[in-house]
């Protein structure tokens, strides 16, 4: 079974142009994402993870 001519002759123009209704400056979005990621874990959890890594790697190969 062969594809019809209309299926093989169609070309799609894919342009990499910013849509006018979308922000082009993503810095504020990236900053909010960073803050959100920093707040993902409670400070005590991060402190416990650091202590665990210190115990597992006393020479400091994996510093957090």
C-alpha positions as CSV (number, residue, x, y, z in Angstrom):
1,X,0.0,0.0,0.0
2,X,1.5,3.3,-1.1
3,X,0.7,6.7,0.5
4,X,-1.4,9.0,-1.6
5,X,0.2,12.0,-3.4
6,X,-1.5,14.5,-1.1
7,X,0.2,12.9,1.9
8,X,3.7,13.0,0.4
9,X,3.6,16.4,-1.3
10,X,2.6,18.4,1.8
11,X,5.3,20.4,3.4
12,X,5.0,22.0,6.8
13,X,6.7,25.3,7.6
14,X,8.2,25.2,11.1
15,X,9.4,28.6,12.1
16,X,11.2,29.2,15.4
17,X,9.6,32.6,16.2
18,X,8.5,33.7,19.6
19,X,4.7,33.8,19.9
20,X,3.6,37.4,20.7
21,X,1.5,36.3,23.6
22,X,4.3,34.5,25.4
23,X,7.1,36.1,27.5
24,X,10.5,36.3,25.9
25,X,12.3,37.1,29.1
26,X,12.3,33.9,31.1
27,X,14.6,35.2,33.9
28,X,11.7,35.9,36.3
29,X,10.2,32.5,35.6
30,X,13.6,30.8,36.2
31,X,14.1,32.7,39.4
32,X,10.7,31.6,40.8
33,X,11.5,28.0,39.8
34,X,14.8,28.2,41.6
35,X,13.1,29.6,44.8
36,X,10.5,26.8,44.6
37,X,13.2,24.1,44.2
38,X,15.1,25.6,47.1
39,X,12.0,25.3,49.3
40,X,11.2,21.8,48.2
41,X,12.8,20.3,51.3
42,X,12.7,21.5,54.9
43,X,15.9,22.9,56.3
44,X,16.1,20.0,58.8
45,X,15.9,17.5,55.9
46,X,18.8,19.2,54.1
47,X,20.8,19.3,57.3
48,X,20.3,15.6,57.8
49,X,21.2,14.8,54.2
50,X,24.5,16.8,54.6
51,X,25.3,14.9,57.8
52,X,24.6,11.6,56.1
53,X,26.9,12.5,53.2
54,X,29.6,13.6,55.7
55,X,29.4,10.2,57.4
56,X,29.4,8.3,54.1
57,X,32.2,10.4,52.6
58,X,34.5,11.7,55.4
59,X,37.1,13.1,53.0
60,X,34.5,15.3,51.4
61,X,34.3,13.9,47.9
62,X,30.6,14.8,47.6
63,X,30.0,18.2,49.1
64,X,26.5,19.6,49.4
